[in-house]
Amino acid sequence: MSFPGGMLVSDSRVDPFAMAEEAVAHLPRPEHDPVFSRALGQFVRHTGAREVLELGTGHGGSACWLATGLRLNGGGTLTTMDRDTAPAVAQLLRSAGVADMTRIVRTSRSYTWELMRLIQANTTDYRCNPQFDFCFIDGAHNWDTDGFAFFLVEKLLRPGGWLVFDDLDWTYATCLSLAPVDAEVARLMSPEERSTRQIRDVFEFLVRQHPGFDVVRQFRHHGWARKSGPQDSTHETRLIDELEAVNGDAAGIIPASRGR
Ligand SMILES: C[S@@+](CC[C@H](N)C(=O)[O-])C[C@H]1O[C@@H](n2cnc3c(N)ncnc32)[C@H](O)[C@@H]1O
């Protein structure tokens, strides 16, 4: 692989993500995908991100990789959000060596409320000052929550910052185990809603069509988008393609990807 300043795959004696890999080895799949999460950590590493946001901590697996990317950059903060009822992750983060760069935010109902608080805290003179370089959205997987979360995250993302949606194909109808609160949400949905790939719709109809995003890369299961910025995006776009190729998702690339 061709990127300087690190390696895309662990092909030598020293894998900078070894502690993360070891820490997450026991985590449940498919909730945690270590191959794609490594790619996310590498993206953070290679783009020099300092402030990262994650919506959907789960058991903390992807948080370990993202925060390792920050640690390799020399510092920064991962803010990771989930419900009060989510599993405890502090011990896992400690074992991955990244507890000191992770801010765990818990919420009684939804991260959309916590995002309001962040927007409020970052607002001066009626403007929200963006703070994040990168955001990974892997939480509710439904139109209402994540469609809205996208617009909130857009306010908090710096120009040139990237966001990634996981699980473009996820549906309520095919999910084998839902948390009680999610089962209740599903119960209120129509059969059409339950069988719709709602994150794909968020990505297709909200992200791709948003005038404030200038690069959109869509793979089989993941959607990447860059908030418009003055910097040239060639390096990052090529990095994403390489990471997704390592991840095995490149076969699913949608040729209509928008990239400038
Ligand atoms: C798939 S898991 C996250 C997996 C994790 N990102 C990883 O890759 O290791 C999704 C998480 O999102 C959380 N979640 C779902 N909807 C949410 C909401 N509206 N607000 C906060 N957390 C939510 C769930 O509690 C669950 O822990």
The ligand as an SDF file (V2000), in Angstrom:
LIG
                    3D

 27 29  0  0  0  0  0  0  0  0999 V2000
  -24.2610   -1.4590   16.0550 C   0  0  0  0  0  0  0  0  0  0  0  0
  -24.0940   -0.8410   17.6800 S   0  0  0  0  0  0  0  0  0  0  0  0
  -22.5860    0.0860   17.5760 C   0  0  0  0  0  0  0  0  0  0  0  0
  -21.3990   -0.7530   17.2650 C   0  0  0  0  0  0  0  0  0  0  0  0
  -20.0540   -0.0600   17.3570 C   0  0  0  0  0  0  0  0  0  0  0  0
  -20.0410    1.1980   16.6230 N   0  0  0  0  0  0  0  0  0  0  0  0
  -18.9530   -0.9480   16.8040 C   0  0  0  0  0  0  0  0  0  0  0  0
  -18.7710   -0.9770   15.5720 O   0  0  0  0  0  0  0  0  0  0  0  0
  -18.2820   -1.6250   17.5890 O   0  0  0  0  0  0  0  0  0  0  0  0
  -25.3200    0.4170   17.7120 C   0  0  0  0  0  0  0  0  0  0  0  0
  -25.4320    1.1620   19.0280 C   0  0  0  0  0  0  0  0  0  0  0  0
  -26.2140    2.3200   18.8010 O   0  0  0  0  0  0  0  0  0  0  0  0
  -26.9570    2.5910   19.9590 C   0  0  0  0  0  0  0  0  0  0  0  0
  -28.1030    3.4370   19.5940 N   0  0  0  0  0  0  0  0  0  0  0  0
  -29.1170    3.1310   18.7590 C   0  0  0  0  0  0  0  0  0  0  0  0
  -29.9570    4.1660   18.6530 N   0  0  0  0  0  0  0  0  0  0  0  0
  -29.4720    5.1460   19.4630 C   0  0  0  0  0  0  0  0  0  0  0  0
  -29.8990    6.4530   19.7830 C   0  0  0  0  0  0  0  0  0  0  0  0
  -30.9990    6.9910   19.2190 N   0  0  0  0  0  0  0  0  0  0  0  0
  -29.1700    7.1820   20.6720 N   0  0  0  0  0  0  0  0  0  0  0  0
  -28.0530    6.6500   21.2410 C   0  0  0  0  0  0  0  0  0  0  0  0
  -27.5790    5.4210   20.9440 N   0  0  0  0  0  0  0  0  0  0  0  0
  -28.2850    4.6820   20.0690 C   0  0  0  0  0  0  0  0  0  0  0  0
  -27.3620    1.2280   20.4710 C   0  0  0  0  0  0  0  0  0  0  0  0
  -27.6230    1.2970   21.8660 O   0  0  0  0  0  0  0  0  0  0  0  0
  -26.1390    0.3750   20.1220 C   0  0  0  0  0  0  0  0  0  0  0  0
  -25.2940    0.2220   21.2250 O   0  0  0  0  0  0  0  0  0  0  0  0
  1  2  1  0
  2  3  1  0
  2 10  1  0
  3  4  1  0
  4  5  1  0
  5  6  1  0
  5  7  1  0
  7  8  2  0
  7  9  1  0
 10 11  1  0
 11 12  1  0
 11 26  1  0
 12 13  1  0
 13 14  1  0
 13 24  1  0
 14 15  1  0
 14 23  1  0
 15 16  2  0
 16 17  1  0
 17 18  1  0
 17 23  2  0
 18 19  1  0
 18 20  2  0
 20 21  1  0
 21 22  2  0
 22 23  1  0
 24 25  1  0
 24 26  1  0
 26 27  1  0
M  CHG  2   2   1   9  -1
M  END
$$$$
